[in-house]
Amino acid sequence: MPSQKNIHQLAEITKNLQDSSAVILTEYAGLTVSEQNQLRAETSQAGGIFLVTKNNLVRLALNDKFPDGLPRDIADVLRGPTAVLFSPDAVSAAKIVSKFAEDHDKLKIKTGLMDGQVITILEIKALSKLPSREQLLSSLLAQLQAPAQALVRQLQAPIQNFVYGLEALRAKLSV
């Protein structure tokens, strides 16, 4: 008979899986409680959740996502201490966990899921090097504004040249 705590935690994991576009499985053994809380805080700021849980509960929650059975890559890493990072944004999740793993040797990235597909450690590291969503949006905005700014400069150029010509004529006549 499963305990009420396990039932509640399974429901929480299942909900987080449904709400997240990216899930990263990590090994947290050796991290202090304050380091875990620091990672939780960084994840929370990005809109994600860092959760230490039992492998069997993660396996049960993932069985709903993969009705044909867990992919071998996932089943193989669900051993030992496992913490799961759930995030609505794959790039921000990869950035957070990769930077934290660089700063703290005890945190090991196992594997991940992005939009229902298994991603490797190398793919997670590649995602961490991409620009953030905010950087991409600001770049897009700059690209959208560039033609309008160029048009304004072109429309102002004849008027500016006329003013420069009048100023040169005034300077010549005043001499």
C-alpha positions in Angstrom: 0.0 0.0 0.0 1.6 3.3 -1.1 2.0 6.0 1.5 0.1 9.2 1.3 3.4 11.1 1.0 4.4 9.1 -2.0 1.0 9.5 -3.7 1.2 13.3 -3.2 4.8 13.4 -4.5 3.9 11.3 -7.5 1.0 13.7 -8.3 3.4 16.6 -8.0 6.0 15.1 -10.3 3.3 14.1 -12.9 1.9 17.7 -12.8 5.4 19.2 -13.2 6.1 16.9 -16.1 3.0 18.0 -17.9 3.7 21.7 -17.2 7.4 21.6 -18.3 8.9 21.6 -21.7 12.3 20.6 -20.3 13.3 18.1 -17.6 16.9 17.6 -16.5 17.8 14.6 -14.3 20.8 15.2 -12.0 22.8 13.5 -9.4 23.0 15.7 -6.3 25.0 13.4 -3.9 27.5 15.5 -1.9 25.7 18.9 -2.3 25.0 20.6 1.0 21.5 21.6 1.9 22.5 25.3 1.4 23.8 24.5 -2.1 20.6 22.6 -2.9 18.6 25.6 -1.7 20.7 27.9 -3.8 20.0 25.8 -6.9 16.3 25.7 -6.0 16.3 29.5 -5.7 18.0 30.0 -9.1 15.6 27.6 -10.7 12.6 29.2 -9.1 13.7 32.7 -10.4 13.7 31.2 -14.0 10.2 29.8 -13.4 11.3 26.2 -12.8 11.3 23.7 -10.0 14.2 21.7 -8.5 13.0 18.6 -6.8 14.8 15.8 -5.0 12.7 12.6 -5.4 12.7 8.9 -5.4 13.7 7.1 -8.6 10.6 4.9 -8.5 8.3 7.9 -8.4 10.1 9.5 -11.4 9.8 6.2 -13.2 6.1 5.9 -12.5 5.5 9.5 -13.6 7.5 9.0 -16.8 5.6 5.8 -17.6 2.5 8.0 -18.3 4.6 10.1 -20.7 6.1 7.0 -22.5 3.3 4.4 -22.7 5.5 2.1 -24.8 8.0 2.0 -21.9 10.8 4.2 -20.7 13.6 4.9 -23.2 16.8 3.0 -22.2 18.7 6.3 -21.7 16.2 7.3 -19.0 15.9 3.9 -17.3 19.7 3.5 -17.0 20.2 6.8 -15.2 17.4 6.3 -12.7 19.8 4.8 -10.2 21.3 6.4 -7.2 20.4 9.8 -5.8 18.4 11.7 -8.3 17.1 15.3 -8.4 14.9 16.6 -11.2 14.9 20.1 -12.6 11.5 21.0 -14.3 11.4 24.1 -16.5 9.1 25.7 -19.0 12.2 26.8 -21.0 14.8 24.3 -22.0 17.6 26.9 -22.6 17.2 28.5 -19.1 17.1 25.1 -17.5 20.3 24.1 -19.3 22.0 27.3 -18.4 21.1 27.0 -14.7 22.2 23.4 -14.3 25.3 23.7 -16.4 26.6 26.8 -14.6 25.8 25.2 -11.3 27.6 22.0 -12.2 30.6 24.0 -13.3 30.7 25.8 -9.9 29.9 22.7 -7.8 31.7 19.5 -8.8 29.2 17.4 -6.8 26.3 18.1 -9.1 26.3 15.7 -12.1 24.0 16.0 -15.1 22.6 12.6 -16.0 20.2 13.2 -18.9 17.2 15.2 -19.8 13.9 15.4 -21.7 12.9 18.2 -24.0 9.4 18.2 -25.5 9.1 14.5 -24.9 12.5 13.6 -26.5 15.5 12.4 -24.6 18.5 14.7 -24.7 22.1 13.9 -23.8 24.5 15.7 -21.6 26.2 17.2 -24.7 22.9 18.5 -26.0 22.2 20.1 -22.6 25.6 21.8 -22.6 24.9 23.0 -26.2 21.5 24.4 -25.1 23.3 26.2 -22.2 25.4 28.1 -24.8 22.4 29.5 -26.7 21.2 33.0 -26.0 18.4 33.4 -23.5 14.8 34.0 -24.6 15.1 37.7 -23.6 18.3 38.1 -25.6 16.6 36.6 -28.7 13.5 38.8 -28.3 15.6 42.0 -28.0 17.6 40.9 -31.0 14.4 40.3 -32.9 13.0 43.7 -31.8 16.2 45.4 -33.0 15.9 43.7 -36.4 12.3 44.7 -36.7 13.1 48.3 -35.9 16.1 48.7 -38.2 14.1 49.3 -41.5 12.0 51.9 -39.8 15.0 53.7 -38.4 16.8 53.6 -41.8 13.7 55.1 -43.5 13.6 58.0 -40.9 17.3 58.7 -41.6 16.7 58.7 -45.4 13.8 61.1 -45.0 15.8 63.4 -42.8 18.9 63.5 -45.0 17.6 66.0 -47.6 16.4 68.4 -44.9 19.8 68.1 -43.1 21.7 68.7 -46.3 19.6 71.8 -47.0 20.3 73.1 -43.5 24.0 72.4 -43.9 24.0 74.2 -47.2 22.3 77.3 -45.8 24.7 77.3 -42.9 27.7 77.2 -45.3 26.2 80.0 -47.4 25.6 82.1 -44.3 29.2 81.5 -43.2 30.5 82.5 -46.6 28.4 85.7 -46.8 29.4 86.8 -43.3 33.1 86.7 -44.1 
